[in-house]
Amino acid sequence: MWNQTEFKEKDYDADELDRFPKGAGFPGGKADWGWVQHILASLKPQGRAAVVLDTGAASRGSGNANTNKEKDVRRWFVEQDLIEGVIYLPENLFYNTTAPGIILVLNRAKPKERKEKLFLLNAGRDFTKGDPKNYIAEDAIRRIADTFSVWKEVEKYSRIVSREEIAKNDFNISPSRYIHTGDADEYRPIAEIVEDLDALEEESEVTNNAKGHLKGGRSLKMIEGISIDQIPASWRHVPLGSFCDFSGGTQPPKSTFKDAPSNGYVRLLQIRDFEKDKYAVYVPANKRLRIIESSDISIARYGASVGRILTGKSGAINVAIMTTHPDRSQVEKSFLGFALQHPDFQTYLTGLGGRAAQAGFNKGEVSRFKFPLPPLPSSGRLQRFWGGAAGDGAAGAAVGADHRTEKGPHA
């Protein structure tokens, strides 16, 4: 409905009803703000309107140093003081998408005490789990309405934000940018980030400067304040084993160990070796050993380190380690290693490993974990964007989005 790409800039400029004012007008490839301008033009001088939009309409283009038409229109609305507030909705409410959506509230006649300010409310957690869709219960609706109507500030729920602060954040008006709903670090919605990357790539084609756009400081700036809110509809929710195989290591007899390299011997990797090389051990090479390369992604299976993601070493893994064999036609290896660090996957593995001392987990158990798998091009872009498998981040955040509303991960 929103992305009516047949309407070009000349169509906006030549509008007979004068709905698209100078300074706003053509919003680029996304038509959300074209519809918002149409609605604004339909309001009386004292009129108000509430418009349901895609979450990306609140943030696309912000953090990008290049000119962005959609951001320019959003800036115009903020500077003209026409936005009363924004309500961030829960995920999986709408039948055509799992994205959360926002409610943009317009007001042509804001009272004096509310001028040059926006009221932002993050209702991302105000939902009841449904099948197949979530819904907002009556008491949650009342809470949202009562809080918004009086502009009541509630910690981790609602904030009054000045126009100056909005400008400092490059006219990003998404409540998730300003209100953190949890104790952990917040992340931007995955779909918004993919859209931003798509926008950068489109602009890079025009400016012939793609490398700088994807790897420069502008991309890094986009990561700041990211919030975990959605999985794009294009991602598949599938068992981990459907696109990744696993194999465990072996445990050679200690009588064969050597503490120095030797002809015919190979490094035996233990979990501790991925931290330091102080206790290197070498064993005779043979066909039964499971050899990994330094770029492979492995997982600690036992003890206090269960679930730890291991990479950067080459050699034969011992029985306490399981390595991954991702289908490269379905997922980027580095993206997989990045996403496996998410707390929900780690909690799932810890639960398997905690059933009994040294119980660990096996291939079948880890293969059953439901994993949100992006299309391969998105996997590659996100992996490049966040810098590969190192550290926690929003790629891993996507794993939790499918599981966090349940008592535990799906197995």
LOFI-93327 format. One line per 10 residues: for each residue x negated, z, y of C-alpha. Coordinates in pm, 1 decimal, m for minus. Last residue first. Layout:
<recs>
X/Z/Y ~ ... $
</recs>
This chain:
<recs>
m1314.5/2113.6/m2723.4 ~ m1153.9/2137.8/m2383.7 ~ m1338.6/2360.1/m2142.8 ~ m1204.0/2708.2/m2074.7 ~ m906.3/2890.9/m1929.3 ~ m783.9/2561.0/m1791.2 ~ m786.7/2449.5/m1426.6 ~ m1165.5/2411.0/m1433.8 ~ m1182.9/2156.1/m1710.4 ~ m1144.5/1806.3/m1567.7 $
m1309.1/1898.0/m1237.5 ~ m1593.4/2071.5/m1417.3 ~ m1766.1/1754.6/m1530.6 ~ m1732.9/1609.7/m1179.1 ~ m1947.2/1890.0/m1042.0 ~ m2240.6/1765.5/m1246.9 ~ m2245.0/1454.0/m1033.3 ~ m2193.8/1684.6/m737.3 ~ m2517.1/1869.9/m777.5 ~ m2750.8/2096.8/m969.4 $
m3121.8/2012.6/m982.2 ~ m3322.2/1721.0/m1115.9 ~ m3150.0/1450.5/m1318.1 ~ m3178.6/1158.5/m1082.1 ~ m3203.9/1160.0/m706.1 ~ m2852.5/1230.9/m589.9 ~ m2788.2/880.6/m459.6 ~ m2970.8/699.8/m738.5 ~ m2761.3/878.8/m1003.1 ~ m2445.9/827.0/m797.5 $
m2510.9/454.3/m768.0 ~ m2591.2/414.9/m1137.3 ~ m2288.2/608.8/m1256.1 ~ m2071.0/413.1/m1012.8 ~ m2197.8/83.5/m1160.3 ~ m2145.6/217.1/m1517.3 ~ m1784.9/317.8/m1462.4 ~ m1757.3/695.8/m1444.0 ~ m1726.6/917.6/m1754.1 ~ m1539.5/1246.7/m1726.6 $
m1652.7/1436.6/m2042.5 ~ m1434.8/1609.7/m2298.6 ~ m1664.2/1818.6/m2525.5 ~ m1625.4/1703.2/m2885.6 ~ m1984.2/1578.2/m2922.9 ~ m2123.5/1927.4/m2856.6 ~ m1942.6/2064.0/m3159.8 ~ m2025.7/1776.8/m3392.1 ~ m2395.8/1782.7/m3309.5 ~ m2438.2/2152.9/m3380.8 $
m2441.6/2469.6/m3174.7 ~ m2655.4/2783.6/m3165.3 ~ m2593.3/3054.1/m3422.1 ~ m2921.2/3235.3/m3341.4 ~ m2734.4/3568.4/m3330.1 ~ m2365.7/3509.2/m3375.1 ~ m2076.7/3348.8/m3184.8 ~ m2284.6/3327.6/m2868.9 ~ m2416.6/2974.3/m2913.6 ~ m2073.6/2812.8/m2912.0 $
m1964.2/3012.2/m2608.7 ~ m2291.9/2935.2/m2432.4 ~ m2234.5/2565.5/m2500.1 ~ m1888.4/2574.3/m2339.6 ~ m2018.3/2778.6/m2047.6 ~ m2294.2/2522.0/m1990.8 ~ m2041.1/2240.0/m1992.5 ~ m1830.0/2430.2/m1741.0 ~ m2137.8/2531.1/m1536.8 ~ m2247.0/2167.9/m1471.3 $
m2600.2/2090.1/m1587.7 ~ m2478.4/1814.0/m1819.3 ~ m2392.7/1605.1/m1510.7 ~ m2755.8/1555.4/m1401.5 ~ m2881.7/1468.3/m1748.3 ~ m2599.0/1218.5/m1789.7 ~ m2669.8/1064.2/m1449.3 ~ m3036.7/1026.3/m1545.3 ~ m2946.6/841.7/m1864.9 ~ m2712.0/597.5/m1690.1 $
m2384.5/558.7/m1879.1 ~ m2184.8/301.1/m2077.7 ~ m2422.8/17.7/m2168.8 ~ m2702.9/275.4/m2185.5 ~ m2538.8/439.7/m2486.4 ~ m2688.3/787.1/m2453.3 ~ m2923.7/926.4/m2720.2 ~ m2951.4/1298.3/m2647.0 ~ m3199.1/1554.4/m2779.8 ~ m3133.6/1886.6/m2953.1 $
m3385.2/2170.4/m2925.9 ~ m3422.7/2497.4/m3117.5 ~ m3532.0/2308.9/m3432.8 ~ m3856.3/2190.2/m3276.8 ~ m3903.8/1882.2/m3064.5 ~ m4190.3/1638.1/m3134.7 ~ m4375.6/1512.4/m2827.2 ~ m4310.6/1407.5/m2469.5 ~ m4219.5/1635.6/m2179.5 ~ m4024.8/1574.5/m1855.4 $
m3678.1/1680.6/m1967.9 ~ m3488.4/1987.4/m2084.6 ~ m3132.5/2084.3/m1989.0 ~ m3063.7/2451.2/m2066.9 ~ m2755.5/2494.6/m2279.0 ~ m2887.6/2790.8/m2477.0 ~ m3184.4/2950.9/m2300.5 ~ m3096.5/3308.2/m2401.2 ~ m3094.2/3215.1/m2768.9 ~ m3045.0/2876.2/m2927.1 $
m2966.1/2508.1/m2871.3 ~ m3174.3/2402.7/m2569.5 ~ m3066.7/2053.5/m2461.9 ~ m3263.2/1727.6/m2434.6 ~ m3268.2/1437.9/m2188.4 ~ m3537.0/1176.2/m2254.8 ~ m3768.0/1057.5/m1975.7 ~ m4073.4/1240.1/m2114.7 ~ m4032.0/1066.7/m2449.6 ~ m3896.6/1231.5/m2764.4 $
m4019.7/1244.7/m3126.5 ~ m3806.2/1402.2/m3399.7 ~ m4048.3/1484.2/m3682.9 ~ m3958.2/1382.4/m4039.9 ~ m4173.8/1071.3/m4028.2 ~ m4499.7/1264.4/m4002.4 ~ m4754.6/1373.9/m3741.3 ~ m4938.8/1696.3/m3827.4 ~ m4856.9/1978.5/m3583.9 ~ m4979.3/2077.2/m3235.1 $
m4892.4/2391.1/m3036.3 ~ m4923.8/2451.3/m2660.9 ~ m4892.0/2814.4/m2551.2 ~ m4978.7/2809.8/m2179.8 ~ m4818.1/2474.2/m2109.4 ~ m4545.3/2601.9/m1879.2 ~ m4171.0/2574.6/m1815.6 ~ m4072.8/2293.7/m2053.5 ~ m4306.4/2447.4/m2312.8 ~ m4082.5/2755.3/m2339.8 $
m3813.7/2552.2/m2517.6 ~ m4057.0/2444.5/m2790.9 ~ m4229.6/2109.6/m2813.1 ~ m4463.5/2037.1/m3101.8 ~ m4746.1/1817.5/m2968.4 ~ m4863.6/1560.6/m3223.0 ~ m5147.5/1565.8/m3476.4 ~ m5323.1/1280.0/m3658.2 ~ m5645.8/1333.8/m3464.8 ~ m5644.6/1673.7/m3291.7 $
m5507.2/1834.7/m2977.9 ~ m5558.8/2214.1/m2958.4 ~ m5363.4/2521.3/m3073.9 ~ m5308.6/2399.1/m3428.9 ~ m5001.5/2469.4/m3640.9 ~ m4980.2/2370.5/m4009.3 ~ m4943.0/2726.7/m4140.6 ~ m4654.2/2770.4/m3901.8 ~ m4446.5/2544.5/m4126.0 ~ m4278.1/2256.2/m3941.8 $
m3939.0/2330.6/m3778.8 ~ m3741.4/2015.5/m3706.6 ~ m3555.7/1882.0/m3404.2 ~ m3190.4/1800.2/m3359.8 ~ m3018.7/1468.3/m3300.6 ~ m2741.8/1368.4/m3062.8 ~ m2539.8/1051.2/m2994.3 ~ m2386.8/966.5/m2657.4 ~ m2098.9/736.8/m2563.1 ~ m1811.3/855.6/m2781.6 $
m1991.9/1183.0/m2855.6 ~ m1915.1/1318.9/m2510.6 ~ m1547.0/1296.4/m2588.9 ~ m1359.9/1086.9/m2331.5 ~ m1201.9/1127.3/m1989.9 ~ m1246.5/784.4/m1829.3 ~ m1326.1/743.0/m1459.1 ~ m1132.0/477.5/m1262.2 ~ m878.1/736.4/m1143.4 ~ m1148.7/905.6/m940.2 $
m1225.0/1266.9/m1034.1 ~ m1126.6/1520.5/m775.8 ~ m1197.7/1821.9/m564.4 ~ m1550.4/1949.1/m588.6 ~ m1671.4/1978.8/m229.4 ~ m1982.3/1834.7/m57.4 ~ m2100.6/2041.8/237.0 ~ m2418.0/1841.0/292.7 ~ m2440.9/1543.6/56.0 ~ m2367.0/1290.1/332.2 $
m2680.0/1397.6/517.7 ~ m2887.6/1279.0/222.7 ~ m2741.0/933.3/255.3 ~ m2820.2/922.5/624.8 ~ m3175.0/1048.0/560.8 ~ m3274.5/735.5/372.9 ~ m3233.1/630.2/11.7 ~ m2911.6/430.5/7.3 ~ m2923.0/301.1/362.0 ~ m3295.5/230.5/369.6 $
m3277.5/24.0/54.9 ~ m2974.0/m174.4/166.2 ~ m3117.9/m310.4/490.3 ~ m2990.4/m667.7/499.0 ~ m2761.0/m567.2/790.1 ~ m2448.8/m732.5/652.8 ~ m2522.5/m666.6/287.2 ~ m2627.7/m314.5/382.2 ~ m2288.9/m260.0/541.7 ~ m2111.3/m334.2/215.4 $
m2357.6/m111.2/27.8 ~ m2300.9/172.7/270.5 ~ m1924.8/135.2/236.7 ~ m1951.8/143.0/m142.3 ~ m2165.6/455.4/m117.5 ~ m1906.3/614.8/108.7 ~ m1632.4/520.3/m136.6 ~ m1830.6/671.7/m423.5 ~ m1872.3/988.7/m213.5 ~ m1502.3/1007.6/m134.3 $
m1414.2/962.8/m501.4 ~ m1650.5/1245.6/m601.1 ~ m1477.8/1489.8/m369.1 ~ m1721.9/1676.6/m145.5 ~ m1894.8/1978.2/m291.8 ~ m1876.4/2351.0/m226.6 ~ m2142.9/2601.6/m327.9 ~ m2006.4/2885.8/m535.8 ~ m1783.0/3166.8/m410.0 ~ m1479.2/2941.8/m386.7 $
m1240.2/2788.6/m128.8 ~ m1501.4/2674.8/121.3 ~ m1329.7/2568.0/443.4 ~ m1503.9/2333.7/689.9 ~ m1579.9/2014.7/497.2 ~ m1295.1/2075.6/250.9 ~ m1056.6/2065.6/547.4 ~ m1139.8/1693.8/593.0 ~ m1165.2/1608.8/964.5 ~ m1505.8/1433.8/957.6 $
m1554.4/1330.2/1317.7 ~ m1936.0/1320.6/1303.0 ~ m1962.4/1687.3/1203.5 ~ m2080.1/1776.8/1554.0 ~ m1770.5/1598.8/1687.5 ~ m1542.3/1815.9/1473.3 ~ m1725.0/2122.6/1601.7 ~ m1669.1/2010.2/1961.6 ~ m1299.6/1944.9/1894.0 ~ m1268.6/2308.5/1795.6 $
m1169.1/2418.3/1447.1 ~ m893.2/2668.8/1371.1 ~ m936.6/2765.3/1008.2 ~ m740.1/2801.5/684.7 ~ m788.5/2899.7/320.9 ~ m1128.4/3051.8/235.6 ~ m1058.6/3335.0/482.6 ~ m715.6/3305.9/644.4 ~ m663.1/3183.8/1000.4 ~ m295.0/3174.5/1101.8 $
m198.6/2860.8/1295.1 ~ 160.9/2982.6/1326.7 ~ 326.5/2681.6/1158.1 ~ 30.2/2618.0/929.0 ~ 28.9/2958.4/762.3 ~ 407.3/2965.5/715.0 ~ 418.1/2611.4/574.1 ~ 129.5/2662.2/329.4 ~ 256.5/3001.1/213.5 ~ 612.4/2868.1/178.7 $
489.9/2575.9/m31.7 ~ 288.7/2817.9/m247.8 ~ 599.2/3031.5/m305.8 ~ 799.7/2721.4/m401.6 ~ 544.3/2597.6/m656.0 ~ 315.9/2301.9/m582.6 ~ 299.3/2061.2/m876.9 ~ 44.2/1934.5/m1128.5 ~ 109.0/1616.4/m1322.0 ~ 135.1/1522.6/m1692.2 $
216.7/1792.7/m1777.0 ~ 189.6/2065.8/m1514.9 ~ m64.3/2314.8/m1388.0 ~ 68.9/2504.5/m1088.2 ~ m87.7/2433.3/m752.2 ~ m218.6/2609.3/m443.5 ~ m588.8/2569.8/m524.4 ~ m657.5/2269.0/m301.5 ~ m448.3/2415.9/m20.1 ~ m733.4/2387.7/230.3 $
m582.0/2425.3/576.6 ~ m730.3/2282.8/896.2 ~ m581.9/2350.1/1239.3 ~ m733.7/2124.2/1502.8 ~ m838.7/2216.8/1856.9 ~ m867.3/2038.5/2192.5 ~ m521.0/2169.4/2288.9 ~ m371.3/2448.5/2086.3 ~ m315.5/2702.9/2364.8 ~ m170.6/2433.1/2591.1 $
99.3/2326.0/2345.7 ~ 41.0/1993.6/2164.7 ~ 263.1/1714.6/2293.7 ~ 201.0/1391.0/2102.2 ~ 158.3/1576.4/1774.8 ~ 26.6/1422.0/1451.5 ~ m3.4/1613.6/1124.4 ~ m222.8/1451.9/855.7 ~ m124.9/1562.4/505.5 ~ m411.0/1510.3/260.6 $
m457.6/1361.4/m85.4 ~ m563.9/1529.7/m409.1 ~ m688.0/1229.2/m609.6 ~ m550.7/1202.0/m965.5 ~ m382.3/873.0/m876.2 ~ m64.4/666.7/m915.3 ~ 159.3/952.9/m1026.3 ~ 70.4/1189.4/m744.2 ~ 1.7/1562.4/m775.3 ~ m329.8/1541.2/m962.9 $
m543.1/1732.9/m714.1 ~ m422.5/1996.9/m470.4 ~ m352.0/1904.5/m106.0 ~ m578.4/1937.6/199.3 ~ m364.4/2000.5/507.0 ~ m482.5/1847.5/835.7 ~ m399.4/1956.5/1188.4 ~ m246.4/1889.1/1526.9 ~ m404.4/1547.4/1569.0 ~ m326.1/1367.1/1896.2 $
m602.3/1520.5/2107.6 ~ m705.4/1180.6/2252.8 ~ m1063.0/1260.4/2144.6 ~ m950.0/1338.0/1791.9 ~ m736.4/1023.1/1760.8 ~ m1016.8/807.9/1905.1 ~ m1272.3/960.1/1664.2 ~ m1048.6/869.0/1370.3 ~ m1034.2/510.4/1498.8 ~ m1413.8/499.8/1530.8 $
m1453.4/652.6/1183.3 ~ m1247.4/368.5/1038.0 ~ m1448.3/105.1/1221.2 ~ m1788.7/236.5/1111.1 ~ m2095.5/179.7/1328.0 ~ m2414.9/282.5/1149.0 ~ m2554.2/636.8/1145.0 ~ m2342.8/729.9/843.2 ~ m2259.5/1099.1/825.9 ~ m1891.9/1026.3/878.5 $
m1794.2/677.7/760.5 ~ m1508.4/788.9/536.5 ~ m1408.9/1150.3/611.6 ~ m1036.7/1207.0/666.6 ~ m919.7/871.0/532.5 ~ m1112.1/947.2/211.2 ~ m855.5/1210.3/119.7 ~ m587.8/941.8/77.9 ~ m301.5/989.9/318.0 ~ 33.8/1166.6/349.7 $
159.0/1151.1/710.0 ~ 332.9/1431.5/899.7 ~ 478.9/1334.5/1236.1 ~ 546.4/1499.8/1572.6 ~ 723.0/1366.2/1880.9 ~ 734.6/1498.7/2235.9 ~ 667.8/1158.5/2397.5 ~ 877.3/988.9/2123.3 ~ 694.9/869.2/1813.4 ~ 694.6/509.7/1684.6 $
352.9/426.7/1831.7 ~ 206.9/720.6/1638.5 ~ 351.9/584.7/1313.8 ~ 194.8/241.6/1370.7 ~ m136.7/407.5/1460.7 ~ m121.6/607.1/1136.3 ~ m48.5/286.2/945.1 ~ m362.7/123.3/1086.9 ~ m546.8/446.0/1010.0 ~ m480.0/402.8/639.4 $
m566.0/30.0/644.1 ~ m907.7/45.3/474.9 ~ m1132.5/m260.5/519.3 ~ m1189.8/m205.6/890.8 ~ m977.5/24.6/1109.1 ~ m872.6/m240.1/1369.6 ~ m721.7/m69.2/1673.1 ~ m868.4/251.0/1815.4 ~ m1057.1/227.2/2144.6 ~ m797.5/m9.8/2288.8 $
m458.8/80.4/2151.0 ~ m301.4/m53.3/1830.4 ~ 76.4/m40.5/1848.5 ~ 113.7/m289.0/2132.9 ~ 435.8/m430.7/1986.7 ~ 315.1/m791.9/2003.2 ~ m2.1/m718.6/1804.8 ~ m271.3/m967.5/1908.1 ~ m564.8/m727.4/1877.9 ~ m445.6/m600.6/1540.0 $
m406.9/m952.8/1406.0 ~ m746.6/m1053.8/1545.7 ~ m906.2/m765.3/1353.6 ~ m775.6/m901.7/1024.1 ~ m458.6/m829.5/825.0 ~ m491.3/m982.3/477.3 ~ m679.1/m669.0/369.0 ~ m367.4/m462.2/326.2 ~ m539.4/m154.7/188.5 ~ m267.6/102.4/250.4 $
0.0/0.0/0.0 $
</recs>
